[in-house]
């Protein structure tokens, strides 16, 4: 087996297929999925299910391939370059070779393949209301909440809603990816995800008259780091090579960034 690496600069980028894929399957994103990240699916989902829900690598779930780059998404209005959006269709490689960005150099093909598997450390994003309760009745009015990586969500208030206590259960019942609580007499909506890059905002498209303060962004490790790769072990990473048939077959350094060519057979 070859263990040395020919580190000649190559035209590589995160999620680029190398040669023709042997097997690519589809899936539906649960949250944002950046190109070139390892994916998992729920262990309760049947192996043969068409278009299973997948997400960036999550411990305790079943490996579901690697997100393939789709440059055509960059031509779609509102799309963010380099990633699949929440609830969109994702193409995932399960058999074949694919380039991925790595945190360190793939300078020996004998090295194992490690994937970021633990939740990023840091704080969540949050937003707090500025009102003195009670407020004008919010019945039939809407609160639109925007969270990084997810489609805007709308809360439709129903019935007499003049207190934080009345608004709280309605917000929690209608929003995903976050939770609300009453802190010091004010409503605070906090994201489930933590880390740098996670934000929350109250969209102006809502009709609710509740006023909100300046949102606080998440801090800490980048929230999109789950499913990222490296060639040496460190805290928060799992040895993917010990779980599935995956190995390095090439390495490259391009513009100061490290890349590895992975061969997978799932």
C-alpha positions in Angstrom: 0.0 0.0 0.0 1.3 3.5 -0.9 1.9 5.6 2.2 3.8 8.6 0.7 2.0 11.6 -0.6 2.6 13.4 -3.9 1.9 16.9 -2.7 1.7 18.5 -6.2 -0.8 21.3 -6.2 -4.1 20.1 -7.6 -7.4 21.7 -8.6 -9.1 20.7 -5.4 -11.9 22.2 -3.4 -14.2 21.1 -0.6 -16.6 18.4 -1.9 -15.1 18.1 -5.4 -15.6 14.7 -7.0 -12.4 13.0 -8.2 -13.2 11.1 -11.4 -16.7 9.7 -11.9 -18.6 8.8 -8.7 -19.4 5.1 -8.3 -22.4 5.9 -6.2 -24.1 9.2 -5.3 -27.4 9.2 -3.4 -29.7 12.1 -2.5 -31.0 13.2 0.9 -32.8 16.1 2.6 -30.8 18.5 4.8 -31.6 18.9 8.4 -29.9 22.3 8.8 -27.2 23.8 6.6 -24.8 21.3 5.1 -21.5 22.7 3.8 -19.9 21.1 0.8 -17.3 18.4 1.7 -18.6 17.6 5.1 -19.4 14.1 6.5 -23.1 13.3 6.9 -25.1 11.0 9.2 -28.7 9.8 9.3 -30.8 8.6 12.2 -30.2 5.0 13.2 -34.0 4.5 13.1 -34.1 5.2 9.4 -34.1 2.2 7.1 -31.0 1.7 5.0 -33.0 1.6 1.8 -35.1 4.7 2.5 -35.2 7.1 -0.5 -34.1 10.7 0.3 -33.4 10.2 4.1 -33.0 13.2 6.3 -29.2 13.8 6.8 -27.1 16.3 8.8 -23.5 17.2 9.4 -21.8 14.4 11.3 -23.6 13.6 14.6 -22.4 11.1 17.1 -24.6 8.1 17.6 -26.0 8.2 14.1 -25.1 6.2 11.0 -22.6 7.5 8.4 -24.4 8.6 5.3 -21.6 9.8 3.0 -20.0 13.1 2.2 -21.7 16.2 0.8 -20.8 16.7 -2.9 -20.1 20.3 -4.1 -22.8 21.6 -6.4 -21.5 24.9 -8.0 -24.8 25.4 -9.7 -26.3 26.4 -6.4 -24.3 29.7 -6.5 -26.5 30.8 -9.4 -29.7 30.5 -7.4 -31.0 33.8 -5.9 -30.6 33.8 -2.1 -28.3 30.8 -2.0 -25.1 30.9 0.0 -22.0 29.7 -1.8 -20.4 26.5 -0.6 -23.4 24.9 1.1 -26.8 23.3 0.9 -29.6 25.2 2.6 -31.8 23.8 5.3 -34.5 21.3 3.9 -32.9 21.3 0.5 -31.9 18.2 -1.5 -28.2 17.2 -1.0 -26.1 15.0 -3.2 -23.9 12.7 -1.1 -21.1 10.4 -2.2 -21.2 6.9 -0.7 -18.8 5.2 -3.1 -15.9 6.9 -4.9 -13.3 9.6 -4.4 -13.8 13.1 -3.1 -11.7 16.0 -2.1 -12.2 17.5 1.3 -10.5 20.4 3.2 -8.6 19.2 6.2 -7.4 20.9 9.4 -3.9 19.5 9.0 -1.7 18.1 6.3 -2.4 14.7 4.8 1.3 14.0 4.5 1.1 10.2 4.9 -1.6 7.9 3.4 -1.1 5.6 6.4 -2.8 8.2 8.6 -6.4 7.5 9.7 -9.4 9.7 8.8 -10.8 11.7 11.7 -14.1 13.6 11.6 -15.4 16.4 13.9 -18.1 14.7 15.8 -18.8 16.7 19.0 -20.9 19.8 19.2 -18.9 23.0 18.9 -18.1 24.6 22.2 -19.2 28.1 22.9 -22.4 30.1 23.4 -25.7 30.2 21.7 -27.3 33.2 19.9 -30.2 35.0 21.6 -32.5 37.9 21.5 -34.5 39.6 24.3 -37.6 41.7 24.2 -37.4 45.4 25.3 -41.0 45.7 26.5 -42.6 46.4 29.8 -45.3 43.9 30.1 -48.3 43.7 29.6 -48.3 44.9 26.0 -51.0 45.5 23.4 -52.8 42.3 22.5 -50.9 40.3 19.9 -53.9 38.2 18.9 -53.7 37.4 15.1 -50.3 39.1 14.8 -47.1 37.3 13.6 -43.5 37.1 14.9 -41.0 36.0 12.3 -37.7 34.6 13.5 -34.6 34.1 11.5 -31.8 31.7 12.6 -28.6 31.0 10.8 -28.9 28.0 8.4 -32.7 27.7 8.6 -35.7 29.1 6.8 -37.5 31.9 8.5 -40.2 30.7 11.0 -43.4 32.4 11.8 -45.3 32.4 15.1 -49.0 33.3 14.8 -50.4 34.5 18.1 -53.9 33.4 18.9 -56.2 34.5 21.7 -55.5 37.2 24.2 -51.7 37.6 24.3 -50.7 40.6 26.4 -48.3 39.0 28.8 -45.0 37.3 28.4 -46.5 34.2 30.1 -49.2 34.1 27.4 -46.7 34.5 24.5 -44.1 32.0 25.8 -45.9 28.7 25.1 -47.0 29.9 21.7 -43.5 30.8 20.7 -42.1 27.4 21.9 -44.9 25.5 20.2 -44.3 27.0 16.8 -40.5 27.5 16.6 -37.8 24.9 15.9 -34.0 25.2 16.4 -34.5 27.5 19.4 -36.4 27.9 22.7 -37.9 30.7 24.6 -37.9 31.5 28.3 -38.9 34.3 30.7 -35.8 35.9 32.3 -36.1 38.9 34.6 -39.6 39.5 33.2 -38.5 39.5 29.6 -38.9 37.0 26.8 -35.5 35.5 25.7 -35.3 33.4 22.6 -32.1 31.3 22.4 -30.8 29.1 19.6 -30.2 25.4 20.1 -26.9 25.6 18.1 -23.8 27.2 19.6 -20.7 28.6 18.1 -19.3 31.5 16.0 -21.5 32.2 13.0 -24.8 31.3 14.7 -27.2 34.3 14.7 -30.8 35.0 15.5 -33.0 37.9 14.4 -36.5 39.1 14.5 -37.5 39.8 10.9 -39.3 43.0 10.0 -41.9 41.0 7.9 -43.7 40.1 11.1 -46.7 42.1 12.3 -46.2 41.7 16.1 -45.7 44.9 18.0 -43.4 43.3 20.6 -40.1 45.2 20.6 -36.8 43.5 20.7 -33.2 44.4 21.7 -30.1 43.9 19.7 -29.5 40.2 19.1 -26.4 38.5 20.6 -24.5 36.2 18.2 -23.1 32.9 19.2 -19.4 32.6 20.1 -16.8 29.9 20.2 -15.9 27.2 17.7 -17.4 27.6 14.2 -20.8 26.1 14.2 -20.3 24.6 10.7 -17.2 22.5 11.9 -19.2 19.3 12.5 -18.3 16.8 9.8 -14.9 18.4 9.0 -11.8 16.3 8.6 -8.3 16.0 9.8 -5.5 13.4 9.6 -4.4 13.3 13.2 -6.6 12.9 16.3 -7.6 15.6 18.7 -10.4 16.4 21.1 -13.8 16.3 19.5 -12.9 14.1 16.6 -13.9 10.5 15.8 -11.7 7.9 13.9 -14.0 7.5 10.9 -11.7 4.9 9.4 -12.5 2.6 12.4 -16.2 2.7 11.6 -16.5 2.7 7.8 -14.4 1.9 4.7 -12.7 5.2 4.1 -9.0 6.1 3.5 -6.8 8.8 2.2 -5.5 8.3 -1.3 -3.8 11.7 -1.9 -3.0 15.0 -0.2 -2.4 18.5 -1.4 -1.6 22.0 -0.1 -3.3 24.8 -2.1 -3.0 28.5 -1.3 -2.0 27.6 2.3 -5.0 25.3 2.8 -4.8 21.5 3.3 -6.8 19.1 1.3 -7.1 15.3 1.3 -8.6 13.0 -1.3 -10.8 10.4 0.4 -11.9 7.1 -1.0 -15.1 5.8 0.6 -17.1 2.7 0.1 -20.3 2.6 2.3 
